[in-house]
Amino acid sequence: MPGRIMVDIAPLRESRAFRLLFLAGLITTLGSQLTVVAVPFQVYDLTRSSFQVGLVSLAQLVPLIVGSLIGGSVGDAVDRRKILAFTGILLGFTSAALALNSLGGHPLLWVLYVVPALAAGLNGFSGPARIAAIPLLLPARHLVAAYSFSQMVFQVGAVVGPAVAGVLISSVGVPWVYGIDACTFAFTVPLYVAMGPLPPTPGTRRPGVGSIMEGLRYIRGRQAIQGVFLVDINAMVFGMPRALFPALSTSVFHGGATTLGYLYAAPGAGALIGAATTGWVTHLRRRGLAVVVAVVVWGAAITVFGFSHVLWVALCLLAVAGWADVISAVLRNTILQTEAPDEFRSRLSSVQLAVVQGGPRLGDLESGAVADLVSTEFAIVSGGLACIAGAIALAALLPGFRHNRASPGPGAESVAQDT
């Protein structure tokens, strides 16, 4: 049966609200990827400093984490649809500000630090509401497929967006790239509004520091939820060698910018294929164990990648790693959202967002430091092996996560909005 392999389209077929959320996410992701490429391009064009490019990325981390924690607190207490629409309007203004800054011959460098950091905070603020809204739109049996579609949105953006951005920058210029991104929100905000209300669970604690701390305390003692976060941190910190791609493209594969682009795109291409073929994942019962196996596959692919000196072999291994990562991501999202009661979903999703966004940046630091101290090959291989060892250790230390099984959880009785 095709459904056993290809992703189940039932979420799109059965819920109008989910279709609107999916379409809005796709448009937003494609637009935001234009800005993701344009900002570092413009910073380097102004400064000729890769260090400055790195600082701009680092400047976005703290606002994103803080924004996600605040957004998780607010998202459990108010209509999540309103959060998505409100932040969409503000994000449109940030892209417009970048476009205005780019007009003329002397764009301001500090704007390229401040505005993307603000946008990162806004994305962090809205992210938990977007993730936590899905169980309200669909019954529990469709969550694996729904989160597969969410991963497809992200991976399509990661593969298509940068390529389109490069063409647009060279053909029409940076201001137009920012302007197109700003215009996308004119389409997505009405889609969010049309979804219909997504009210919070009655009696949820009011937003604030107390609400954030309550969400963090909820994690304590719940191994299934702890495993969702810790397994991902382990994989991203030790098994994500993307900071070494520039060195590999020249010293190992003897290529240039094109080779570097292939290295960055390969995991995303594998993940896109993985997300589109998750029909079989729906039928997995031991979801916790499946996540551990997927992370071990990721680590093994990265380890072998560290020994590879043939470009096409290396790209295939990175694609396998990306495939394994998306399987892990779909299952981790499903475990988290079925284990968490609705009144905590946004707050726990905010922690997840911080882990997903912060882990790769810590991985950049880890792999870069080891490469400088020893060698690039050692950094990749040791990181892949550490990823495998960490996954096995976490599986042993967290039996509540390892034994997590598919079953109707909180929200299983949620009625899909199908109008």
Secondary structure, DSSP 4 states (H G I P E B T S, - for coil): -GGGTSPP-HHHHH-HHHHHHHHHHHHHHHHHHHHHHHHHHHHHHHH--HHHHHHHHHHTHHHHHHHHHHHHHHHTTS-HHHHHHHHHHHHHHHHHHHHHHHSSS---HHHHHHHHHHHHHHHHHHHHHHHHHHHHHS-GGGHHHHHHHHHHHHHHHHHHHHHHHHHHHHHT-HHHHHHHHHHHHHHHHHHHHHT---PPPTTPPPSSHHHHHHHHHHHTT-HHHHHHHHHHHHHHHHH--GGGHHHHHHHTS---HHHHHHHHHHHHHHHHHHHHT-GGGGG-S-HHHHHHHHHHHHHHHHHHHHH--SHHHHHHHHHHHHHHHHHHHHHHHHHHHHHS-HHHHHHHHHHHHHHHHHHHHHHHHHHHHHHHHS-HHHHHHHHHHHHHHHHHHHHHH-HHHHT------TTTTPPP---
